[in-house]
Amino acid sequence: MTVAKLIELLEGQKEEQGKLITTAQHLAEVIEPLREMNKMNEQLISQSLEFVEFTMNAIQSSKEPITSASYRPKGKGYQQGNNTNFFDAKQ
């Protein structure tokens, strides 16, 4: 049931109907800034997640050897050091 439906049901009770209308208007005035803040927070969270993902990818790629420099002189293969990661992540 909505507030508009309740206002309709209170048609014969003008005092209660007026109080409900006033309260509904006040509630709408309070909710609107909260909606705007919620949208802003969604955008900030999205940007933060993108930055974290970018940073993690940058750290991960800096640990990987460059494939064109995989061999040392005399054909000896490139040996990776210990394979430690900055983050323990499940994927």
Secondary structure, DSSP 8 states (H G I E B T S, - for coil): --HHHHHHHTTT-HHHHHHHHHHHHHHHHHHHHHHHHHHHHHHHHHHHHHHHHHHHHHHHHHHS--GGG-B-GGG-B--------SS----
